[in-house]
Amino acid sequence: MPPSDSLSQNEFRFPRNMKPEVLNNVYRLGHHILPIIQPYVINIQDVLPDGNCGFRSVAVGLGFDESHWAFIRQQLLHELDFNADLYRYVFNSYDPDSYDVLRNTINWHQIKPAPAEHWMFMPHTVCRDITSYQ
């Protein structure tokens, strides 16, 4: 959906055809989304914040229920292990031992909140100056 020139639905530039149950999350969480991306957001789902939330979010984004977080972790580990030489080359060329750190981060399958060392992190995607987007 192309961006609208009118902000009459709300202070964000989200599509007008959102379901009513989604609008609450849009109002509550929409300010965390870069304005240039807002016109393309059609849903915001808040997931359980238990240390597995990054993997819960990926599950939801792929069309699964958020309870499939362990499946996402399992699939990521399988991919890393199956192509270990490639991923070691890519990650370790940037920062030695990055592959092992990443693999350890993903390797959590206990049914309890994940400690910080097992949270999803994406250091190469972090914007250095987020204020330039606000």
Disulfide bonds with the S-S distance in Angstrom:
none
